[in-house]
């Protein structure tokens, strides 16, 4: 009977096809899941720095700006990658971080040597010199901003000046500050204008020397970092402060007082919601007229004295800053200070009206209680705490509109070419301008990222040991392992 029965297959034809279908369908499903996971991960991902180095970490200001972009920003790195390998590497890595944050950043690189035709085309398109090999071009709609490679580094020349070294070291990388400013300039091309008054012995924004009267570095902060153009303003030749004036700068008048008509024009400008920066100094031997006829009406008092807060009579660092005001709170949080030349005292005028419609006067910086002041009128010295600079605001409705804004400082030399790179003076200048221009997105200063160098010092014997290890030890170990494997197989 067993012989008569035909043996049945383990699986019928239908079952075999069912198994094949399940395997094929499962394989396709796994493949589809992998494709979807990769698709989602390429568009929705989280990047987090896990190393000790923060060289490529972006500041909150940059992060906020990138998230708010609505238009595509094209960034082209044009570099001689061999001649400038170090700075190109820092630039490329940092801008890749920008592109990872938002698809609105369109990044590409052109090597000047490998692709000279594309490089020349880019230079011609943006009307750049053919000698400019290292540039980063930012373009959005019809607006272009160029950052030059030779402006990206911060150098330490102190050892050279002290004759302790003949080498000038690169100590900081200013890429993020310049790149974020360039993106802001092309993505939001609002044209702002600042005016420097002239005719009264003010600091000269066109003077490029390193003395205390030169203000060209401050002017460069306006144009290169904050996209604000400037002009010099001779008030007697105008009927009023120009309508396109976003910030009026009166920088250290020292040789002549302002005429009554000039004071009237400045006063009318401020009453209409204008923004102004008034800087005075202790070397001025006359009243400019601004103190009594303009600032006093805004609740600001400025004394004709000299204040020093250290044993060094030439300058002193101010560390007592307002922890709440947008201009100074970031300097304080970074544990930095502002370095001033001996200053005049500037504070709230005693008896100034206080009320919801009155000007709001805030002291931004003051000395310690050990400061010494010399009163030019009484010829007397006194020790105590002195206010050094104030911010004034009137007519502002939070979240709706801003009215008139004024900054007054008792020193003007701290923003000159001689001192502006000391301590946090550079940052302070930038934040003052952006507060006056009502640009809160730029009130978090981006400083240069430090470049860390690691040196390994080896004696002659240690160097020989390393040479033996790399030239004989490691190749010998590989050879010995191969011989052992050959012997094992032979046996």
C-alpha positions as CSV (number, residue, x, y, z in Angstrom):
1,X,0.0,0.0,0.0
2,X,3.0,2.2,0.8
3,X,4.2,1.5,-2.7
4,X,1.0,2.6,-4.2
5,X,0.9,6.0,-2.5
6,X,2.7,8.7,-4.2
7,X,4.8,10.9,-2.0
8,X,3.4,14.4,-1.7
9,X,5.8,17.4,-1.9
10,X,6.4,19.4,1.3
11,X,5.0,22.6,-0.4
12,X,2.5,22.9,-3.1
13,X,3.1,25.2,-6.0
14,X,0.8,27.8,-4.5
15,X,2.6,27.7,-1.2
16,X,6.0,28.1,-3.0
17,X,4.8,31.1,-4.9
18,X,3.3,32.5,-1.6
19,X,6.7,32.2,0.1
20,X,8.4,33.9,-2.8
21,X,5.9,36.7,-2.7
22,X,6.4,37.2,1.0
23,X,10.2,37.3,0.7
24,X,10.1,39.6,-2.2
25,X,7.5,41.9,-0.6
26,X,9.5,41.9,2.7
27,X,12.7,42.8,0.8
28,X,10.9,45.6,-1.0
29,X,9.4,46.9,2.2
30,X,12.8,46.9,4.0
31,X,14.3,48.7,1.0
32,X,11.4,51.3,1.0
33,X,11.8,51.9,4.7
34,X,15.6,52.5,4.2
35,X,14.9,54.9,1.4
36,X,12.3,56.8,3.5
37,X,14.6,57.0,6.5
38,X,17.4,58.3,4.4
39,X,15.1,60.8,2.7
40,X,13.8,62.1,6.1
41,X,17.3,62.1,7.7
42,X,18.7,64.2,4.9
43,X,16.1,66.9,5.4
44,X,15.3,66.6,9.1
45,X,18.4,66.1,11.2
46,X,20.0,67.4,14.4
47,X,23.6,68.3,14.5
48,X,25.4,68.7,17.8
49,X,29.0,69.5,18.7
50,X,30.4,66.7,20.8
51,X,34.1,67.7,20.7
52,X,35.9,70.1,23.0
53,X,36.6,72.4,20.1
54,X,34.0,75.1,19.3
55,X,35.8,76.4,16.2
56,X,32.7,75.7,14.0
57,X,30.0,76.2,16.5
58,X,27.6,78.9,15.5
59,X,26.5,81.7,17.8
60,X,22.8,82.2,18.7
61,X,22.7,85.3,16.6
62,X,23.8,83.4,13.5
63,X,21.4,80.6,14.2
64,X,18.5,83.0,14.6
65,X,19.4,84.8,11.3
66,X,19.6,81.6,9.3
67,X,16.3,80.3,10.6
68,X,14.6,83.5,9.5
69,X,15.9,83.5,5.9
70,X,13.2,83.5,3.3
71,X,15.3,84.0,0.1
72,X,18.1,81.9,-1.2
73,X,21.6,83.2,-0.5
74,X,24.3,82.0,-2.9
75,X,27.8,81.7,-1.3
76,X,30.8,81.1,-3.6
77,X,34.2,80.4,-2.1
78,X,36.9,81.4,-4.5
79,X,40.3,80.4,-3.1
80,X,43.7,79.3,-4.0
81,X,43.3,76.2,-1.9
82,X,47.0,75.2,-1.9
83,X,48.5,78.6,-1.1
84,X,46.0,79.3,1.6
85,X,45.2,75.8,2.8
86,X,44.7,76.8,6.5
87,X,42.4,79.7,6.1
88,X,40.5,77.9,3.3
89,X,39.9,74.9,5.6
90,X,38.5,77.1,8.3
91,X,36.3,79.0,5.8
92,X,35.0,75.9,4.1
93,X,34.1,74.1,7.4
94,X,32.4,77.1,8.9
95,X,30.3,77.8,5.8
96,X,29.3,74.2,5.6
97,X,27.8,74.6,9.0
98,X,25.8,77.5,7.7
99,X,24.4,75.3,4.8
100,X,23.6,72.5,7.2
101,X,21.3,74.8,9.2
102,X,19.1,75.9,6.3
103,X,18.5,74.9,2.6
104,X,18.4,78.6,1.8
105,X,22.2,78.7,1.9
106,X,23.5,77.5,-1.5
107,X,27.2,76.9,-1.1
108,X,29.8,76.1,-3.8
109,X,33.6,76.3,-4.1
110,X,35.8,77.3,-7.0
111,X,39.5,76.5,-6.9
112,X,41.3,79.3,-8.7
113,X,44.0,77.0,-10.1
114,X,41.8,74.0,-11.0
115,X,39.0,76.0,-12.6
116,X,40.4,79.3,-13.8
117,X,37.7,79.9,-16.4
118,X,34.9,79.7,-13.7
119,X,37.0,81.9,-11.4
120,X,37.5,84.6,-14.1
121,X,33.8,84.5,-14.9
122,X,32.9,85.0,-11.2
123,X,35.3,87.9,-10.9
124,X,34.0,89.5,-14.0
125,X,30.4,89.1,-13.0
126,X,30.9,90.9,-9.7
127,X,33.4,93.4,-11.1
128,X,36.3,92.2,-9.0
129,X,40.0,92.4,-9.8
130,X,41.6,89.4,-11.4
131,X,44.3,89.6,-8.7
132,X,41.8,88.7,-6.0
133,X,42.2,85.0,-5.6
134,X,40.8,84.6,-2.1
135,X,37.3,85.9,-1.8
136,X,33.9,84.8,-0.5
137,X,31.0,86.2,-2.6
138,X,27.5,86.4,-1.1
139,X,24.7,87.1,-3.5
140,X,20.9,87.3,-3.0
141,X,18.5,88.7,-5.6
142,X,20.3,91.8,-6.9
143,X,22.6,92.4,-3.9
144,X,26.2,91.2,-3.6
145,X,28.6,91.4,-0.7
146,X,32.3,90.3,-0.9
147,X,34.4,89.2,2.0
148,X,38.1,89.2,1.4
149,X,40.3,86.4,2.6
150,X,42.9,88.7,4.1
151,X,40.3,90.1,6.5
152,X,39.5,86.8,8.0
153,X,42.4,86.4,10.4
154,X,43.3,88.2,13.6
155,X,47.0,88.3,14.2
156,X,49.1,88.6,17.4
157,X,51.9,91.1,16.7
158,X,52.8,91.7,20.4
159,X,55.7,89.2,20.4
160,X,57.1,91.0,17.3
161,X,56.8,94.4,19.0
162,X,58.4,93.1,22.2
163,X,61.2,91.6,20.1
164,X,60.6,88.2,21.7
165,X,59.8,86.6,18.4
166,X,60.1,87.3,14.7
167,X,56.9,85.4,13.9
168,X,53.5,86.9,13.5
169,X,50.9,84.3,14.7
170,X,47.4,83.9,13.6
171,X,45.4,83.9,16.8
172,X,41.8,84.4,15.8
173,X,39.4,83.6,12.9
174,X,36.8,86.3,12.2
175,X,34.8,84.3,9.7
176,X,31.5,84.0,11.5
177,X,31.3,87.8,12.2
178,X,32.0,88.7,8.6
179,X,29.9,85.9,7.1
180,X,26.8,86.6,9.2
181,X,27.1,90.3,8.5
182,X,27.4,89.6,4.8
183,X,24.3,87.4,4.8
184,X,22.3,90.1,6.6
185,X,23.5,92.7,4.1
186,X,22.4,90.8,1.0
187,X,19.2,89.2,2.5
188,X,17.9,92.4,4.1
189,X,19.5,95.1,1.9
190,X,18.0,98.1,3.9
191,X,20.2,101.1,3.2
192,X,21.2,102.9,6.4
193,X,23.2,106.1,6.7
194,X,25.2,107.7,9.4
195,X,26.5,111.2,9.4
196,X,29.6,112.6,11.2
197,X,29.4,116.3,12.1
198,X,32.5,118.3,11.1
199,X,33.7,121.9,11.6
200,X,34.2,121.7,15.4
201,X,37.5,119.7,15.7
202,X,35.7,116.3,15.7
203,X,37.5,113.0,15.1
204,X,37.9,112.3,11.3
205,X,36.3,109.1,10.0
206,X,38.6,109.3,6.9
207,X,41.8,109.6,8.8
208,X,43.7,106.3,8.7
209,X,46.6,107.1,11.0
210,X,47.0,105.4,14.4
211,X,46.6,108.5,16.6
212,X,43.7,109.6,18.8
213,X,42.1,111.9,16.2
214,X,41.7,109.1,13.6
215,X,38.3,107.3,13.4
216,X,38.7,105.3,10.2
217,X,38.5,101.9,12.1
218,X,35.2,103.0,13.7
219,X,34.0,104.0,10.2
220,X,35.0,100.6,8.9
221,X,32.8,99.0,11.6
222,X,29.9,100.9,10.2
223,X,30.4,99.9,6.5
224,X,32.1,96.5,6.6
225,X,30.4,94.9,9.6
226,X,27.0,96.6,9.8
227,X,26.3,97.7,6.2
228,X,25.8,101.3,7.2
229,X,27.2,104.0,4.8
230,X,28.5,107.2,6.2
231,X,29.1,110.8,5.2
232,X,30.5,113.9,6.8
233,X,28.0,116.6,7.6
234,X,28.7,120.4,7.8
235,X,25.5,121.7,9.4
236,X,25.8,125.3,8.3
237,X,25.4,124.2,4.7
238,X,22.1,122.4,5.4
239,X,18.6,123.4,6.2
240,X,18.2,120.5,8.6
241,X,19.8,117.2,9.5
242,X,19.3,115.1,6.3
243,X,16.2,113.0,6.1
244,X,18.1,109.8,5.4
245,X,20.2,110.1,8.6
246,X,19.7,107.0,10.7
247,X,22.5,107.9,13.2
248,X,24.0,111.3,13.8
249,X,27.5,111.1,15.3
250,X,29.1,114.0,17.1
251,X,32.6,112.7,17.9
252,X,34.7,114.8,20.3
253,X,34.2,118.4,19.3
254,X,37.3,120.2,20.6
255,X,38.0,123.5,18.7
256,X,34.8,125.3,18.2
257,X,31.3,125.5,19.7
258,X,28.2,124.7,17.8
259,X,26.3,127.7,16.5
260,X,22.8,128.4,17.6
261,X,21.4,127.4,14.2
262,X,23.3,124.1,14.3
263,X,22.0,123.3,17.8
264,X,18.4,124.0,16.6
265,X,18.8,121.5,13.7
266,X,20.2,118.8,16.0
267,X,17.4,119.4,18.6
268,X,14.7,119.3,15.9
269,X,16.2,116.0,14.6
270,X,16.1,114.4,18.0
271,X,12.5,115.7,18.8
272,X,11.3,114.0,15.6
273,X,12.6,110.6,16.8
274,X,16.2,110.8,15.6
275,X,19.2,108.8,16.9
276,X,22.5,110.3,18.0
277,X,25.8,109.4,19.5
278,X,27.6,112.2,21.4
279,X,31.2,111.5,22.4
280,X,33.1,114.0,24.5
281,X,36.6,114.0,26.0
282,X,38.7,115.7,28.7
283,X,40.9,117.6,26.3
284,X,38.1,119.8,25.2
285,X,38.6,123.2,26.9
286,X,35.3,124.7,25.9
287,X,31.6,124.0,26.1
288,X,30.3,122.8,22.7
289,X,26.7,124.1,23.5
290,X,25.3,120.5,23.2
291,X,25.8,119.9,26.9
292,X,23.5,122.7,28.1
293,X,21.2,123.4,25.2
294,X,20.5,119.8,24.1
295,X,21.5,117.1,26.5
296,X,20.2,118.9,29.6
297,X,16.7,118.9,28.1
298,X,17.0,115.1,27.7
299,X,17.9,114.7,31.4
300,X,21.6,114.2,30.8
301,X,24.3,116.0,32.8
302,X,28.0,116.1,31.8
303,X,30.6,117.6,34.1
304,X,33.7,119.4,33.1
305,X,36.1,117.2,35.0
306,X,38.6,114.4,34.6
307,X,38.0,110.9,36.0
308,X,40.6,108.2,36.4
309,X,39.9,104.7,37.9
310,X,43.3,103.1,38.1
311,X,46.9,103.7,38.9
312,X,47.6,104.1,35.2
313,X,46.9,107.7,34.3
314,X,46.7,107.0,30.5
315,X,43.7,104.6,30.5
316,X,41.5,102.4,32.6
317,X,39.2,99.4,32.2
318,X,35.5,99.8,33.1
319,X,34.0,96.6,34.4
320,X,30.9,98.0,36.2
321,X,28.4,97.8,33.3
322,X,24.6,97.7,33.2
323,X,23.7,94.0,33.2
324,X,20.2,94.7,31.7
325,X,20.8,97.1,28.8
326,X,21.1,95.3,25.4
327,X,24.4,97.2,24.6
328,X,26.3,96.2,27.7
329,X,24.8,93.0,29.0
330,X,26.6,90.8,26.4
331,X,29.9,92.5,27.2
332,X,29.4,91.8,30.9
333,X,28.3,88.2,30.3
334,X,31.5,87.6,28.4
335,X,33.4,89.0,31.3
336,X,34.9,91.7,29.2
337,X,35.5,95.4,29.9
338,X,35.7,98.7,28.1
339,X,39.0,100.5,28.1
340,X,38.6,104.3,28.4
341,X,41.0,107.2,28.3
342,X,40.5,109.6,31.3
343,X,36.9,110.5,31.0
344,X,34.4,113.2,31.9
345,X,31.6,112.2,34.2
346,X,28.2,111.7,32.3
347,X,25.0,110.8,34.2
348,X,21.4,111.6,34.9
349,X,20.9,115.3,35.6
350,X,19.8,115.9,39.1
351,X,16.3,117.3,39.1
352,X,15.5,115.8,35.7
353,X,11.7,115.1,35.3
354,X,10.6,111.5,35.8
355,X,7.4,110.1,34.3
356,X,6.0,107.9,31.5
357,X,6.5,110.6,28.9
358,X,9.9,111.8,30.1
359,X,13.2,110.6,28.6
360,X,14.5,107.4,30.2
361,X,18.1,107.8,31.2
362,X,20.2,104.7,32.0
363,X,23.8,104.7,33.2
364,X,25.6,102.1,31.0
365,X,29.0,102.2,32.7
366,X,30.5,103.6,35.9
367,X,33.7,103.6,37.8
368,X,34.5,101.7,41.0
369,X,34.2,103.5,44.3
370,X,38.0,104.1,44.3
371,X,38.0,106.4,41.2
372,X,39.5,109.9,41.5
373,X,37.9,112.9,39.9
374,X,39.5,116.3,39.3
375,X,37.0,119.2,39.1
376,X,38.3,121.8,36.6
377,X,36.1,124.5,38.2
378,X,37.0,124.0,41.9
379,X,40.5,122.6,41.3
380,X,39.7,119.9,43.8
381,X,40.1,116.1,43.8
382,X,37.5,113.8,45.1
383,X,37.2,110.0,45.4
384,X,34.0,108.1,44.7
385,X,31.9,106.4,42.0
386,X,31.4,108.3,38.7
387,X,29.0,107.5,35.8
388,X,30.8,107.5,32.5
389,X,28.2,106.9,29.8
390,X,24.4,106.9,29.5
391,X,21.7,105.7,27.1
392,X,18.5,107.8,26.6
393,X,15.3,106.7,25.1
394,X,11.9,108.4,24.7
395,X,8.7,107.7,22.8
396,X,9.3,103.9,22.6
397,X,6.4,101.4,22.8
398,X,7.8,97.9,23.4
399,X,7.1,95.6,20.5
400,X,5.4,98.4,18.5
401,X,7.7,101.3,17.8
402,X,10.9,103.0,19.0
403,X,11.3,106.7,19.4
404,X,14.4,108.9,19.9
405,X,17.6,107.2,21.2
406,X,20.8,108.9,22.4
407,X,24.1,107.6,23.6
408,X,26.4,110.0,25.5
409,X,30.0,109.1,26.6
410,X,32.5,111.1,28.5
411,X,35.4,109.9,26.4
412,X,35.8,109.8,22.6
413,X,39.4,108.6,22.3
414,X,38.4,105.0,23.2
415,X,36.9,104.6,19.8
416,X,39.8,106.1,17.9
417,X,42.2,104.0,15.8
418,X,44.6,104.0,18.8
419,X,42.2,102.3,21.2
420,X,39.3,100.8,19.4
421,X,40.9,97.3,19.3
422,X,41.6,97.3,23.1
423,X,39.4,95.2,25.4
424,X,35.7,95.2,24.2
425,X,35.8,98.7,22.6
426,X,35.3,97.3,19.1
427,X,32.2,95.2,20.2
428,X,30.8,98.2,22.2
429,X,31.0,100.4,19.1
430,X,29.2,97.9,17.0
431,X,26.4,97.3,19.5
432,X,25.9,101.0,20.1
433,X,25.4,101.6,16.4
434,X,23.0,98.7,16.1
435,X,21.0,99.8,19.2
436,X,20.7,103.3,17.8
437,X,19.7,101.9,14.4
438,X,17.1,99.6,16.0
439,X,18.6,96.4,14.8
440,X,18.1,94.0,17.8
441,X,19.1,91.0,15.7
442,X,22.7,92.3,15.7
443,X,22.9,93.1,19.4
444,X,24.8,89.9,20.2
445,X,28.4,90.6,19.1
446,X,30.2,87.8,17.4
447,X,33.9,87.8,18.3
448,X,36.7,86.0,16.5
449,X,37.1,82.3,17.3
450,X,40.5,81.5,18.9
451,X,42.9,79.4,16.9
452,X,44.5,76.8,19.1
453,X,48.0,75.6,18.3
454,X,49.4,72.4,19.7
455,X,53.1,71.8,19.7
456,X,54.9,68.6,20.5
457,X,58.5,69.0,21.7
458,X,60.7,65.9,21.3
459,X,64.3,65.3,22.2
460,X,66.7,63.9,19.7
461,X,66.6,60.4,21.3
462,X,62.7,60.5,21.3
463,X,62.7,61.5,17.6
464,X,65.0,58.6,16.7
465,X,62.7,56.2,18.6
466,X,59.7,57.5,16.6
467,X,61.6,57.2,13.3
468,X,62.5,53.6,14.2
469,X,58.9,52.8,15.1
470,X,57.5,54.2,11.8
471,X,60.2,53.1,9.5
472,X,61.1,49.7,10.9
473,X,58.8,48.7,13.8
474,X,55.4,49.0,12.1
475,X,56.5,47.5,8.7
476,X,58.4,44.8,10.6
477,X,55.3,43.9,12.6
478,X,53.3,43.5,9.4
479,X,56.0,41.3,7.9
480,X,56.3,39.2,11.0
481,X,52.5,38.6,11.1
482,X,52.6,37.6,7.4
483,X,55.4,35.1,8.2
484,X,53.5,33.6,11.1
485,X,50.4,33.1,8.9
486,X,52.5,31.4,6.2
487,X,54.1,29.1,8.7
488,X,50.7,28.2,10.2
489,X,49.3,27.3,6.8
490,X,52.4,25.3,5.9
491,X,52.0,23.2,9.1
